[in-house]
Amino acid sequence: MISLKASEIRELSSDDVARKVAEARQELFNLRFQHATGALENTSNLTGVRRELARLLTIQGEQADKMEGGAS
């Protein structure tokens, strides 16, 4: 997965962010599976994908708040 900066993610539409979240979750699942079976050679990929997913979810939440008119 190519790491995106937060500013780049903010430029995406909410549908694109949702798609990226789904892709990141699938990739994280695959990496965890490889790690459990001993097939994963570079374990730093796990950390990178987890951070990418957290970044995506944070911005997705920000976009949802903006669509609702902001938090009270």
N, C-alpha and C positions, 0 to 999 in steps of 0.2 A: 504494500500500500504506500502510495506517495503521501508524505506528510504535508498537510496544508496549514498555512498560517491562519490565525484567527481572523485577520483582516480579509483573507481570501474566502474563508468560509462565510463571513458576514455578507459577502457580495452574492452568494448563491441564494436561489429561491428556497422557500421552506420545503418544497417537494424534493429539490436536489439534496438538501441537508438530510431529510428523512431517508433518502436512498443511500447516502453516504453512511448514515448511522447503521442501516441494515447491512451494508457491505462490511463495515468495521466489525460488527457483531459476528458475522459469519467468519471473517478472517480470524478473529480472536478465538472462536470455537475451534477452528481448524488448527491453530497454533497450540492451543491447550491439548487437543487430541494428540498432536504430534509429540508434544512434550511428555504426555502420559505414556505413550508407547515407546519413547526413547528415540524417536526419529528426528527430533528437532535438534539441529546443530547450533544454531545461533539463538540463544534464549533472550537476547536483548530485543528481539522482535516483539516478544510478549509485552515488554514495557512500552515500546513505541506505539503499539496498537492500542493498548489500554489508555495511554495519554491522548492519542488521537480520538478515541471514542469519547473520553471525558470532555475534550475540547468541543467536539460536535454536539454532545448532549447539552453542554452549557449554552452554546449559541442557539441551539434549538429552543431551549427554555427562554432565552432572551427574546427570540422572535415571537414565541407564543405570548409572552407578556406584552410585547408591543402590539400584537394583533388584538389583545383584549383591552387595550387602553392603559396598560401599566398596572402595577400592583398598588393597592391602597396603602 
